[in-house]
Amino acid sequence: MPFNGEKHCVGEDQPSDSDSSRFSESMASLSDCECSRQSFTSDSSSKSSSPASTSPPRVVTFDEVMAATRNLSNMTLAHEIAVNENFQLKQDALPESSLAGRVRHIVHQAFWDVLESELNAEPPEYEHAIKLFEEIREILLSFLTPGGNRLRNQICEVLDTDLIRQQAEHSTVDIQGLSNYVISTMGKLCAPVRDDDIRELKATGNVVEVLRQIFHVLDLMKMDMVNFTIRSLRPYLQRQLVDYERTKFQEILEETPNALDQTTEWIKESVNEELLSLSETTLTPGAENSSKPCLSPTLVLNNSYLKLLQWDYQKKQLPETLMTDGTRLQELTEKLNQLKIIACLSVITNNMVGAITEGLPELAVRLKRISAVLLEGLNKETCNLKEVLNSIGVQTCVEVNKTLMEKGLPALNAEVQANLIGQFSNIEEEDNPIWSLIEKRIQLYMKSLLCLPSPQKCMPPVPGGLTVIQQELEVLGCQYANIVNLNKQVYGPFYANILRKLLFGVEALRKAEASSSTN
């Protein structure tokens, strides 16, 4: 059987440690200010698609746009298969209430009604049934591996349409017998998940309904085969993903030269922020600023990645180099926002009633679970965060009072409860000090993750105030670091060109002019 009982072990999303050198190689000319700037002025890429290119814009033809679209589609699909171990294709079922769904149902029902009337006629008409068996034969043959010659010959012999037509002419064709053979063969070829479907087929008495259900199960088996092929390809794609994505993106860049505009703006924003921050810390009153501040390209790029954790995915367009991970990054950001709120609520609760509830870990776990449940719809447009926070505050007071009463302690007074609920509701306000503190500490934690060669092996310590979400934060942090590290390996050369232009473009131009004047 091609995929019966197949077991498949999926590797981690993160490439192996041996691959981690790829990004450092691509960024070698951009190592922090220890290397000479001469390496930045040399043209390491003569391709016209380099971000530093000064060539005039050219007209992009429709064929080039379509080629770029195909490359992007292929690259996105390969990336998804490689990094998402749960990726699989599913049948596209039309809603029954939709116009297309109703039309499809009517057409299919009409076909099977005609087939039934033909088989029940006197004498019976078998031409449509024969064509169905011919199609079934081709589908069954498509499931066979190259070495399945014995079964292949048997299928071709039993489902020989010429022979079936001859039998039909003499009214000796056995439609039920042929259907039973098809079901038996399907049972040999199907995945274990289809065993129940095969049993139901065997129990079906009506010939037309059997044929109808045979095609339904064959469609499911086709999808099983596709997903089996995807699982088989995943290890290969994981090994080849970096080179494949980089090559495909280079082809896109050659066909659409402006394919790095958003990426350039994304990195440029971090460069400007780092220059401003560095200038504010290095300038002293009365001192003359004689040299341009020296920025670390790695620091600039890491800070660009950190911006993705606060990205407005509804209004802002992602950098082109991160399109394949856009959905994953959005999900991580949404989950991180929930964790931030839970951490804020925990800090407020500890500050206000921590002395009373000290030594009650089960209460903290229960409050965290309640907050997580009520925050599940946080990302819906209809969600009113202030109302949700108010509800969490009320429920927190209920749980605390319940626990205190069980311990024989007095409940919280009305003033404390009102204060607690009010502080919960104020979390959403701009410049809330607790929110700002938690956000800053999470940013520092994520930043430290990006500096580690292998986050899964050595997690950085969790800052104070984040203990309540430590487990979830570590899992989320690893997922985030995996996405970033893979992205660095794939797009390192493109980032290097952009950083070379942004950080050293002016100096490179000045040196080039000086060199030309001396010649």
C-alpha positions, 0 to 999 in steps of 0.5 A: 500500500502506498500510505497505509499505516504510514508514520512520519516524524516531523522535525522542529520548525527551526533549522539545525544549528549547522544552518545558523552560520548562513545568516552570519556569512551573508552579514559578514560584511556588516559585522558590528563596527569592528570591521572596516567600512571599506567592506561596505563600499565594495559592490558585493552584488552586481545584480541590478536588483540590488537595493542599492542600485541606482539604475532608472526604473524599468517597465514591468510587463504583464508576463513578468508580473505573472511570473513573479506571482507564480514564484511567490505562490510556489515559495509560499506553499513550500515555506508553509509545508516546511515550517507548519507540521500541521499543514494539509490540504482539505476538500473545498466543500461548497456551503449547501445554502449557497447558490453554487452549492445548490446548483452543484447538488441539483446537477449531481442528483440529476446525473445519478437519477439518470444513471438509475433510470438507465440501469432499471430500464428494459433492457438496461443501458450500461454506457454511463455505468461503463464510463464510470468504471473506466474513470474508477479504474484510472483513479485506482491506478493512480494510487499504485506505486511503480512496483505494484505491477501485479495489482495493476494488471488485475485492475486493468483485467477486471475493469477492462471497459471493452470486455464490460461492453461485450458483456453488456451487449449480451446482458451478462455484465455484473455491476454489483460484482464490479462494484464489490471488486472496486470496494475491495481494492479500495480497502487495500489501497486506502489509509486506515482513516478510511476503513470505516468508509469502506465498511459503509460501502460494503453495507450499501445495497443500492447499486447507484448509491454504491457507485455514488459513494465510491466516488466520494470515498475516492475523492477522500483517498485522493486528498489522503494521497496528496497529504501523504506526499506533502508529509514525505516532501517535508524533510526534503523541503526543510533541508532545502528551504533556505536555498529554495526561498532565497532563489525564488525571491531573487527571481521575484526581485529580478521580475519586480525590482520594487519588491523590497520597498516595504522591507527597506522602509521597515529597516529604515525606520529602525535605523532612524530610531537607533540613530536618534537614540544613539545621538541622545546618549552620546552627545554631551553639552558643549561637545562637538559631534565630529563623527556619525554614530556607529550603528550595529547592523545586527542590532538594527535588524533585531529591533526591526524584528521586535517591531513585528510584535507590535505591528498593526496587521490590519492597517500596515503592510508587512515587509515583503520578506516576511509575507510567508510568515504573516499569519504566524506572526499575527497569531503570535502578536495576538497571543502576546497581547493576551499574555501582556494583559494577564501579566498586568492583571496579576501584578495589580492583584498581587499589589492590592491583595497579595498580602491577603492571598499569599500562600494560595497558589491554586487561587493564582492558577484559577484567576489566570485561567479565568482571565485567559478564557474571558480574553479569548475573543480579544481579537474580534472587532466586536470585542469591548476590552474595557467591558471584558476587563471589568468582567475579569475584575468582578470575577476576580473579586468573587474568586478571592472572596470565595477562597478567603471564606473557605479559609475562614478569613474576612472578604474584601471590603467594597472599597478594595473591590471597586479599586481592583475592578477600576485598575483592571479596567484602566489597563487599556488606557494610553500610557498606563504605567503597569502596561508600559512596564510589562510591555517593556520587560517582554520586549527585553525578554524577546530581544534577549532571545534573538541574541541566543544562537539556540533559544530552545537549548538555553532560555533567558531568565524571565524578568520580574512580573512575568512569572505568571506567564512564564511557560506560555511566554517561553513557548511563544518566544521559541516560536518567534525566534524560530521564525526570525532565525529562519528569516535571517538565513533566507533573506540575509543577503538582501538585508545586508544590501539594504543595511549597506545602503542605509548605514553607509550609502553616504560615505560610500558615495563620498569615497567613490567620488574621491576615488574617481577624482584621483584617477 
